[in-house]
Amino acid sequence: MAGLYLDTSALGRILLAEPDAGAIRAVFANYDAWWSSELLVVELRRLAVREGLLNAAERLLAGVALLPVDGAALQRASRLKPVDVRALDAIHLEAAVTLKHRGAIGAVLTYDRQLQGGCRHHELLVEAPAEP
């Protein structure tokens, strides 16, 4: 079974115990690994500090394999299509595309509409469950 790429719009919902957090956790069970870009660490920790949830964020991050954000990744992200994907989301998209080519992920879990469009452009399955 392939892994699942997570962005902050998804993992942040679990951190904040939003109504769809249970549905998101249920999707996790369909994948054998959880991946993200190192960008997730910055975004999730900053959210956690604002909300007083740093320990909970650290527990969530501990289960995620992280793809490094290096100069080469940033160069690829800067040129990645579609161009309407915002800069930070382009970094997530570049990481997801890289992991897809490695056979490491089968889908991306995101609620960000522009990132979802970028994923579809690169033929990445998008997961965005909602509570029934």
C-alpha positions as CSV (number, residue, x, y, z in Angstrom):
1,M,0.0,0.0,0.0
2,A,1.3,3.5,-0.8
3,G,1.7,6.4,1.5
4,L,-0.3,9.5,1.9
5,Y,1.0,13.1,1.6
6,L,-0.3,15.5,4.2
7,D,-0.3,19.2,4.1
8,T,-1.0,21.6,6.9
9,S,-4.6,22.3,6.0
10,A,-5.3,18.6,6.8
11,L,-3.0,18.0,9.8
12,G,-4.0,21.3,11.3
13,R,-7.6,20.2,11.4
14,I,-6.6,17.2,13.5
15,L,-4.5,19.5,15.8
16,L,-7.4,21.9,16.2
17,A,-9.9,19.0,16.7
18,E,-12.2,20.3,13.9
19,P,-15.4,18.4,13.2
20,D,-13.8,16.5,10.3
21,A,-10.8,15.3,12.3
22,G,-12.3,11.9,12.7
23,A,-12.9,11.5,9.0
24,I,-9.3,12.5,8.4
25,R,-8.0,10.0,10.9
26,A,-10.1,7.3,9.1
27,V,-8.3,8.1,5.8
28,F,-4.9,7.5,7.5
29,A,-5.9,3.9,8.0
30,N,-5.9,3.4,4.2
31,Y,-2.2,4.2,3.9
32,D,0.9,2.6,5.3
33,A,3.0,5.7,5.7
34,W,2.4,9.5,6.1
35,W,4.6,11.9,4.2
36,S,5.1,15.7,4.0
37,S,7.6,18.3,3.2
38,E,9.7,19.8,6.0
39,L,7.6,22.9,5.4
40,L,4.9,21.1,7.4
41,V,7.0,21.4,10.6
42,V,7.2,25.2,10.3
43,E,3.6,25.6,9.4
44,L,2.2,23.2,12.0
45,R,4.4,24.4,14.9
46,R,3.5,28.0,14.2
47,L,-0.2,27.1,14.3
48,A,0.4,25.1,17.5
49,V,2.2,27.8,19.3
50,R,-0.6,30.3,18.5
51,E,-3.2,27.9,19.8
52,G,-1.2,26.6,22.8
53,L,-1.0,23.1,21.4
54,L,2.7,22.5,20.8
55,N,3.0,19.1,22.5
56,A,0.0,17.8,20.5
57,A,1.7,19.1,17.3
58,E,4.9,17.4,18.2
59,R,3.1,14.1,18.6
60,L,1.5,14.5,15.2
61,L,4.7,15.4,13.5
62,A,6.5,12.4,15.0
63,G,4.4,10.1,12.8
64,V,5.2,11.9,9.5
65,A,8.2,11.1,7.3
66,L,9.6,14.4,6.0
67,L,11.1,15.2,2.6
68,P,13.8,17.8,2.9
69,V,13.4,21.3,1.5
70,D,16.7,22.0,-0.1
71,G,17.8,24.4,-2.9
72,A,17.0,21.9,-5.6
73,A,13.5,21.4,-4.3
74,L,12.9,25.1,-4.1
75,Q,14.1,25.5,-7.7
76,R,11.7,22.8,-8.9
77,A,8.9,24.4,-6.9
78,S,9.5,27.8,-8.4
79,R,9.0,26.4,-11.9
80,L,6.2,23.9,-11.2
81,K,2.9,24.2,-13.0
82,P,0.2,25.3,-12.6
83,V,1.3,28.8,-11.8
84,D,-1.8,29.7,-9.8
85,V,-0.6,27.5,-6.9
86,R,0.7,29.8,-4.2
87,A,4.4,29.7,-3.2
88,L,4.2,27.7,0.0
89,D,1.7,25.3,-1.6
90,A,4.1,24.9,-4.6
91,I,6.7,23.6,-2.1
92,H,4.1,21.0,-0.9
93,L,3.2,20.2,-4.5
94,E,6.8,19.7,-5.5
95,A,7.3,17.3,-2.6
96,A,4.2,15.3,-3.5
97,V,5.1,15.1,-7.1
98,T,8.6,13.9,-6.1
99,L,7.2,11.3,-3.8
100,K,4.7,10.1,-6.4
101,H,7.6,9.6,-8.9
102,R,9.4,7.5,-6.3
103,G,6.3,5.4,-5.7
104,A,6.1,6.5,-2.1
105,I,2.6,8.0,-2.1
106,G,-0.8,7.3,-3.7
107,A,-2.7,10.4,-2.7
108,V,-2.5,13.9,-1.2
109,L,-4.7,14.9,1.8
110,T,-5.4,18.6,1.5
111,Y,-8.3,21.0,1.8
112,D,-6.5,23.8,0.0
113,R,-8.4,24.3,-3.3
114,Q,-5.4,25.6,-5.3
115,L,-3.2,22.7,-4.1
116,Q,-6.0,20.3,-5.0
117,G,-6.0,21.7,-8.5
118,G,-2.2,21.4,-8.7
119,C,-2.5,17.8,-7.6
120,R,-5.0,17.0,-10.2
121,H,-2.8,18.7,-12.8
122,H,-0.1,16.2,-11.9
123,E,-2.5,13.3,-11.7
124,L,-2.3,12.9,-8.0
125,L,-5.3,11.5,-6.2
126,V,-6.8,14.0,-3.7
127,E,-8.3,13.0,-0.4
128,A,-10.4,15.6,1.5
129,P,-12.9,13.7,3.7
130,A,-15.8,15.4,5.5
131,E,-17.8,14.3,8.4
132,P,-21.1,12.7,7.3
